[in-house]
Amino acid sequence: MPTSRRQFMKKSAAGLLPLAVRQLPANPLGLPIGSQTYPHRQRIKDGDFAGLCKDMAALGVGSLELCSPAYGEFASLTDGKQTRKIIEDHGLKCPSAHFELNELRNKLPQAIEWAHDIGMTQMGTASLNGHLENGEATMDVVKRAAEEYNHIAETTAKAGLQQFLHDERFEMAKVEGRIVYEVLLELLDPKLVKMQFQMSAMRAVGDPIVYFTKHPGRFLSMHLQGVDMNAPAPGAAGAGRGNRTPQLAVGKDSLEWGKIFAAAKTGGVKNYFVEQSWDLTVQSVDFLKALKVPA
């Protein structure tokens, strides 16, 4: 049965989940289990970022990925130094954040300063948001998007920050019979731009194991969601409301997570972040604590 945040907090208060749980060595890459904070943005908007950090630490999460204050719900985190203090006061770290593409285009110095204040080493964006016509891109659009992002990454590299790219609708589209994501891997400078693989996109962009092993050192991080490869594809009849498949916890799906994490070592993954609702985050973190990765 899923554990609600209220039930979890009661257990934590009763001492069933002591603070020391965050120091458990059980994690599949020898790295802190991470969580992307976007699914929990309402708590941040409501002024409960410290409470969220406390709950994450008690759950066993050691690393957070934020979104920049340009995301409206994150506006309360504008003071980077104060935000860092809250994070570190709860024994957490924050190596990474997502930034709006327009923010990187027009307010890059301010974005870099905020990242430095929090102690980040990585900056990324969800998508290059290139124009699509009937779900497809032109090669000129893809090339211009890659050129612009390489230029942004040159600036962040000089500031000591690694730029990365996530994958959303544009990256999952087709261009001249290929997946845009594959083409971007060729056009983006491998030193300047690393990649963040989103598991929920794999049915469109392809198998993460293939990507990680084919492009060693290219993938910096992962967003984790449970994926049922046997479910109807998005857009297919029966795929669910809004053409979305039901959300699943990591480990409650059809993926071979041990093999994925083993390939992630080859791919150079340095961070991984569960990106799910609170109930699914609880289940996913429990699974990750116990996951054994093949040597």
C-alpha positions in Angstrom: 0.0 0.0 0.0 1.5 3.5 -0.9 2.8 5.5 2.0 1.3 9.0 2.3 3.5 11.9 3.4 1.4 12.1 6.6 2.0 8.5 7.4 5.6 8.8 6.6 6.0 11.8 8.9 4.2 9.9 11.7 6.6 7.0 11.4 9.6 9.4 11.3 8.4 11.1 14.4 8.0 7.8 16.1 11.6 7.0 15.5 10.9 4.3 12.9 13.0 6.2 10.3 15.8 7.9 12.3 17.9 10.7 10.8 20.8 8.2 10.4 19.0 6.5 7.6 20.3 9.1 5.2 23.8 7.7 5.8 23.0 4.1 4.8 25.5 2.9 2.3 22.9 1.0 0.3 22.7 2.8 -3.0 23.3 1.4 -6.5 26.1 3.7 -7.7 27.9 4.5 -4.5 26.3 7.9 -4.7 23.6 9.6 -2.7 20.1 8.7 -3.8 18.7 11.8 -5.3 15.3 13.5 -5.9 14.2 16.1 -8.4 12.1 18.6 -6.5 9.7 19.6 -9.4 7.1 17.0 -8.4 7.1 18.6 -4.9 7.0 22.2 -6.1 3.7 23.0 -4.3 5.4 22.6 -1.0 8.2 25.0 -2.1 5.6 27.5 -3.3 3.8 27.2 0.0 7.0 28.1 1.9 7.8 24.6 3.2 11.2 24.0 1.5 12.8 23.3 4.9 10.1 20.8 5.6 10.6 19.1 2.3 14.4 18.9 2.9 13.7 17.4 6.4 11.3 14.7 4.9 13.7 13.9 2.1 16.6 13.4 4.5 14.5 11.2 6.8 13.5 9.1 3.8 17.1 8.4 2.8 17.6 11.0 0.0 21.0 12.6 0.1 20.9 14.8 -3.0 18.4 17.2 -4.5 18.0 18.6 -7.9 16.3 22.0 -8.0 14.6 24.1 -10.6 15.6 27.8 -10.8 13.5 30.6 -9.3 12.4 31.3 -12.9 10.1 28.4 -12.4 7.3 30.3 -10.5 6.9 27.8 -7.7 10.6 28.1 -6.9 10.6 31.9 -6.6 11.1 31.6 -2.8 14.6 30.1 -3.4 15.9 33.3 -5.1 18.5 33.8 -2.3 21.0 31.1 -3.3 23.1 31.3 -0.1 20.1 31.0 2.1 18.8 28.1 0.0 22.2 26.4 0.4 22.1 26.8 4.1 18.6 25.1 4.4 19.8 22.3 2.2 23.0 21.7 4.1 21.4 22.1 7.5 19.4 18.9 6.7 22.5 17.0 5.6 21.7 17.3 1.9 23.6 18.6 -1.1 22.4 20.1 -4.4 24.8 19.5 -7.3 22.3 20.3 -10.1 19.3 22.3 -11.2 17.1 22.9 -14.3 16.9 26.3 -15.8 14.4 27.8 -18.3 16.0 28.0 -21.8 15.0 31.7 -22.0 16.8 32.3 -18.7 20.0 30.7 -20.1 19.6 32.9 -23.2 19.0 36.2 -21.5 20.0 36.0 -17.8 22.9 33.6 -17.9 25.3 35.6 -15.5 22.5 35.7 -12.9 21.8 32.0 -13.3 25.4 31.1 -12.9 25.7 33.3 -9.8 22.7 31.5 -8.2 24.2 28.1 -9.1 27.5 29.1 -7.5 25.8 30.4 -4.4 24.1 27.0 -3.8 27.3 25.1 -4.6 26.2 23.4 -7.8 28.5 21.9 -10.3 25.9 21.2 -13.1 23.3 23.3 -14.9 20.8 22.0 -17.4 17.6 22.7 -19.2 14.6 20.4 -19.9 14.5 20.9 -23.7 15.9 23.0 -26.5 12.3 23.7 -27.5 12.9 23.8 -31.2 10.0 24.3 -33.6 8.1 21.2 -34.6 5.8 20.9 -37.6 3.3 18.0 -37.3 5.6 16.4 -34.6 8.8 16.7 -36.7 11.7 19.0 -36.8 13.9 20.2 -39.7 17.6 19.6 -39.6 18.2 23.4 -39.8 16.2 23.8 -36.6 18.1 21.1 -34.8 21.4 22.5 -35.9 20.6 26.0 -34.8 19.4 24.7 -31.4 22.6 22.7 -30.9 24.8 25.7 -31.9 23.0 28.0 -29.5 23.3 25.5 -26.6 27.0 24.9 -27.3 27.5 28.6 -27.0 25.7 28.8 -23.7 27.7 25.8 -22.5 31.0 27.6 -23.4 30.1 30.3 -20.9 29.1 28.0 -18.1 32.2 25.9 -18.6 34.3 29.0 -18.1 32.4 29.5 -14.8 33.3 26.0 -13.7 29.9 24.5 -14.4 29.0 21.5 -16.5 26.1 22.1 -18.9 23.7 19.2 -19.5 20.5 18.5 -21.6 17.4 16.7 -20.5 15.0 15.3 -23.1 11.4 16.3 -23.6 9.0 16.8 -26.6 11.5 18.3 -29.0 14.2 15.8 -28.3 11.8 12.9 -28.7 10.6 14.2 -32.1 11.9 12.9 -35.5 14.2 14.7 -38.0 14.8 13.2 -41.4 13.8 9.8 -40.1 16.0 9.9 -37.0 15.2 10.8 -33.4 16.3 14.4 -32.6 17.9 13.2 -29.4 20.3 11.0 -31.4 21.2 13.8 -33.7 21.8 16.2 -30.8 24.3 13.7 -29.4 26.3 14.2 -32.5 25.9 18.0 -32.8 26.4 19.0 -29.2 30.1 19.3 -28.0 30.7 16.2 -25.9 33.0 18.2 -23.5 30.7 21.2 -23.1 27.3 19.4 -23.0 26.6 16.2 -21.2 23.2 14.4 -21.2 20.6 13.7 -18.6 18.5 10.6 -19.5 14.8 10.7 -18.6 13.6 7.1 -18.1 10.0 8.0 -18.9 11.1 9.1 -22.3 12.8 5.8 -23.2 9.8 4.5 -25.2 10.4 7.4 -27.6 14.2 7.9 -27.5 15.3 4.3 -27.0 17.0 2.0 -24.5 19.2 3.7 -21.9 21.5 0.8 -21.8 22.3 1.2 -25.5 22.9 4.9 -25.0 25.1 4.5 -22.0 27.3 1.8 -23.5 27.5 3.4 -27.0 28.4 6.8 -25.6 30.7 6.3 -22.5 31.4 9.4 -20.5 28.6 11.3 -22.2 25.7 10.8 -19.7 26.0 12.9 -16.5 22.7 12.0 -14.8 19.4 10.3 -14.9 15.8 11.0 -14.0 14.2 7.9 -12.6 10.6 6.9 -13.1 9.1 3.4 -13.3 8.3 2.4 -16.9 6.1 -0.5 -18.1 7.4 -1.4 -21.5 4.3 -3.6 -22.0 1.8 -0.8 -21.6 0.1 0.8 -24.6 2.4 3.5 -26.1 1.4 7.1 -25.5 -1.2 8.1 -28.0 -2.4 4.5 -28.4 -5.9 3.4 -27.5 -6.1 2.6 -23.8 -2.9 4.5 -23.0 -4.7 6.5 -20.3 -6.0 9.9 -19.8 -4.1 12.6 -21.7 -2.3 9.8 -23.6 -0.1 9.2 -20.6 0.6 5.8 -19.2 0.1 5.3 -15.4 2.9 6.4 -13.2 4.8 3.6 -11.5 7.4 3.5 -8.8 11.0 2.5 -9.7 11.1 -1.3 -9.2 7.3 -1.7 -9.7 7.8 -1.8 -13.5 9.2 -4.0 -16.2 12.7 -2.5 -16.3 15.9 -4.3 -15.3 17.3 -1.7 -13.0 20.4 -3.6 -12.1 21.5 -3.7 -15.7 20.5 -0.1 -16.2 22.7 1.1 -13.3 25.6 -1.2 -14.4 25.4 0.5 -17.9 25.2 3.9 -16.2 28.6 3.4 -14.7 30.0 3.0 -18.2 28.0 6.0 -19.3 29.7 8.2 -16.7 26.5 8.9 -14.7 27.4 11.0 -11.6 23.9 11.7 -10.3 20.5 10.1 -10.4 17.2 11.7 -9.3 13.9 10.1 -8.6 11.3 12.4 -10.3 7.9 11.3 -8.9 5.1 12.1 -6.5 5.7 11.7 -2.8 4.1 8.3 -2.5 6.1 7.0 -5.5 9.3 8.6 -4.3 8.9 6.7 -1.0 8.5 3.4 -2.8 11.3 4.2 -5.3 13.8 5.1 -2.7 13.1 1.9 -0.7 13.8 -0.1 -3.9 17.0 1.8 -4.7 18.3 1.2 -1.2 18.2 -2.5 -1.7 19.1 -2.6 -5.4 22.2 -4.8 -6.2 24.1 -3.7 -9.3 26.0 -6.4 -11.3 29.8 -5.8 -11.3 
